[in-house]
Amino acid sequence: MLVQNVTAGKVSVSTANGNMEGYLHSLSQELSVSTANGESQWTVGTAIGEDSRITLSSANGNVRLQLVSTCTKNAMIDT
């Protein structure tokens, strides 16, 4: 599943199996991703031209969310 060039609003995506990849280019965006198996990767373009990549993967009830920014600051959240 591919979603790209969303300019405003809310994006909500869910899948039971497989991979999802999306590209969001917006000043403000609400993003909700749910997956049972597989891996999801999203690239978010900000107003100042820097990109942040959000990678979400899950296995056996464990969800890993990693945010990687091109401006040298990284944040990772494991739940």
C-alpha positions in Angstrom: 0.0 0.0 0.0 1.4 3.4 -1.0 0.1 6.8 0.2 1.9 10.0 -0.9 1.5 13.7 -1.3 -1.1 14.3 1.4 -1.4 18.0 1.9 -3.8 18.2 4.9 -5.9 16.1 7.2 -5.6 12.8 8.9 -4.2 9.6 7.5 -5.2 6.3 9.1 -3.9 3.0 7.7 -4.2 -0.6 8.9 -3.2 -3.9 7.5 -3.2 -7.5 8.7 -0.2 -8.7 6.6 2.4 -7.2 4.3 4.2 -3.9 4.0 3.1 -0.3 3.9 5.1 2.7 2.7 4.0 6.3 2.6 5.2 9.8 2.0 3.6 12.7 3.7 4.3 16.3 2.7 2.4 18.7 4.9 2.8 21.5 7.4 0.8 19.6 10.0 -0.3 16.0 9.8 -1.8 13.4 12.1 -0.7 9.9 11.3 -2.0 6.6 12.6 -0.6 3.3 11.5 -1.6 -0.2 12.6 -0.1 -3.5 11.4 -0.4 -7.0 12.6 2.6 -8.4 10.6 5.2 -6.9 8.4 6.8 -3.5 8.4 5.7 0.1 7.7 7.9 3.0 6.7 6.8 6.6 6.4 8.7 9.7 5.3 7.4 13.0 6.6 8.4 16.2 4.8 8.4 19.2 7.1 7.9 22.9 6.3 11.6 23.7 6.5 12.5 21.0 4.0 13.9 18.4 6.4 12.7 14.9 6.2 11.9 12.6 9.1 11.5 8.8 8.6 9.1 6.9 10.8 9.5 3.1 10.8 6.9 1.0 12.5 7.3 -2.8 12.8 5.5 -5.3 14.9 6.0 -9.0 15.8 4.2 -11.1 18.4 2.5 -8.1 20.1 5.7 -6.0 20.3 5.7 -2.7 18.4 8.9 -0.8 17.6 8.6 2.8 16.4 11.7 4.6 15.2 12.0 8.2 14.2 15.0 9.2 12.1 15.5 12.9 11.3 18.0 14.3 8.7 18.9 17.1 11.1 21.1 14.8 13.2 18.6 14.2 16.0 17.3 10.7 16.4 14.6 9.4 18.7 13.5 5.8 19.2 10.5 4.5 21.2 10.1 0.9 22.0 6.8 -0.3 23.5 
